[in-house]
Amino acid sequence: MPARTIACLDAEVLRIEDLTPSFRRVTFGGAGLDRFGIDGPPRDLRIKLLIPAHSPELLRRGEARRFDVPAFLAQQEAAGVSWYPAWLQIDPAERGWMRTYTVRAWREDVRELDVDIVLHTPADAEPAGPAERWARDARVGDRLHLLGPDREAPGPTGGIEFRPDATGDLLLVGDETAVPAIASILASLPPEACGRALLEVPLAADADAEALTLSAPAGVEVTWLPREGRAQGALLDAAVRELLRPGAGAAADAPLEEVDIDTTILWETGAREDAASQTGDAGAASPESGSASAPAGHGPEFSAWIAGEAGAVTGIRRYLVREVGVDRRRVAFMGYWRIGRAES
């Protein structure tokens, strides 16, 4: 049986803080996080929050109970069943929902975990999804199961895609769902790092680096792009096109298979084998692709990390590879979510 790399943990809500109109920070802790652990900074580390099937209020009053997911998964693991097939065996009415979030910060000394949750709907409207409903109703002392890296597991931590070869000439691009990851990445960079970060957020009031505790090295320029009702991703697309122009080395026929983002997750992390495994294209991002090694005007250490709504990321991907000629081994393209489709 393969070695366990993740743990299902019981976390307690320690603090809740509204950072901006669209971001709420939930800090988790408690003895249940004893097995949580990572080797180094979290960067863009992904975890799974298991949203209970019942409301926090019902659970507080003892009128409902949480399904004991950790015990069930441990039982299944002993029988040789890995966590995701085991999760699918649980009655959906009992298990609730699974949603993916980025670790905004992990403080090893006090074993506290910050997760910044985007509140997509106005405060006076019904929340769109179960995670947002939970985040709006949660109180200090509530408990939540989460899936995260097991500090006892051998090998590297999974769920981290930001592993650039160099920190020079870096481009970070993301909408509000990627802001926590980009903030965490920026905090992990050395002082000599340089590049650009483009952050699209719903409102001008969300473009608040101090409230979001976002700081960057002096050589990394951060640009906020408040949507204020405009189409999702439109500002990011325009900003990327303004920043990276097609150069003489661009190859319009650079190999680029189209990804059906309504049926497939767009997830390319820069390595040839990663791109091939996601698309089934054994030639993806090969060294012989003919694409330029870096965009015009950028040095040989250029790398990029691009995440957000899948439709917007797909458009940026097509532009960078087909028109600018960026070598796909230098870029991580990640469709975090898709308009009109819930995470399965």
Secondary structure as UniProt FT lines:
FT   STRAND          6..20
FT   TURN            21..22
FT   STRAND          23..29
FT   HELIX           31..33
FT   TURN            34..35
FT   TURN            43..44
FT   STRAND          46..51
FT   HELIX           56..60
FT   TURN            61..62
FT   HELIX           69..78
FT   TURN            79..80
FT   HELIX           83..89
FT   HELIX           92..95
FT   STRAND          97..102
FT   STRAND          105..107
FT   TURN            108..111
FT   STRAND          112..118
FT   TURN            123..124
FT   HELIX           130..137
FT   TURN            140..141
FT   STRAND          143..150
FT   TURN            151..152
FT   STRAND          170..174
FT   HELIX           176..178
FT   HELIX           179..188
FT   TURN            191..192
FT   STRAND          194..201
FT   HELIX           204..206
FT   TURN            209..213
FT   STRAND          219..226
FT   TURN            228..229
FT   TURN            232..233
FT   HELIX           234..243
FT   TURN            248..249
FT   TURN            252..253
FT   TURN            261..263
FT   STRAND          267..268
FT   HELIX           272..279
FT   TURN            282..285
FT   TURN            287..288
FT   TURN            296..297
FT   TURN            300..301
FT   STRAND          303..309
FT   HELIX           310..318
FT   HELIX           319..324
FT   HELIX           328..330
FT   STRAND          331..338
FT   TURN            339..340
//
